[in-house]
Amino acid sequence: MAHSGTGYFNSKGQYFRTPSEATISDLAGLLGRVGDGESLAPGIAHMILEKRPEIERIFADHDAMLEVQAKAAGSDGNVTPLRPAR
């Protein structure tokens, strides 16, 4: 008998049963091949998702330091801050 269900897809369109599995797949793809032999990327991706709050805090601190650096550089008329490449 037919039935319905919920599925989640990563950015490549692959099906996963849970949102975490789909996200880990995307993170692992972003990391690429890590290490010799079997890639460590899936395990690293799992850890990134698991430690997301701590990682976001670190990036927030990093962004705040970049703002301070940009303001300090902006106070010197001879310095032009670089813009990230797009």
C-alpha positions, 0 to 999 in steps of 0.5 A, spaced: 500 500 500 502 506 498 504 511 504 507 518 504 513 520 508 518 526 509 525 526 506 530 531 506 535 533 500 542 536 500 544 541 495 546 535 490 538 533 491 540 526 494 535 524 499 536 523 507 531 521 512 533 527 517 535 534 516 542 532 520 544 527 515 542 532 509 546 538 512 552 533 514 552 531 507 553 538 504 558 540 510 562 534 508 562 536 500 564 543 502 570 540 506 572 536 500 577 530 501 580 530 508 586 526 510 589 519 507 585 513 505 578 514 507 576 521 507 575 524 514 570 530 512 564 526 514 566 525 521 569 533 521 562 535 518 558 531 524 563 535 529 561 541 526 554 540 526 554 538 533 559 544 536 555 549 531 553 554 537 561 554 539 563 555 532 558 561 531 560 564 537 568 563 535 566 567 528 562 572 532 568 574 536 572 574 529 567 578 526 568 583 532 575 583 531 575 584 524 570 590 525 575 593 530 581 592 526 577 596 520 576 602 524 583 602 526 585 602 519 580 607 517 583 612 522 589 612 518 588 616 512 593 612 508 590 605 509 585 602 505 581 596 507 581 590 502 575 588 500 573 580 500 573 577 493 567 575 491 
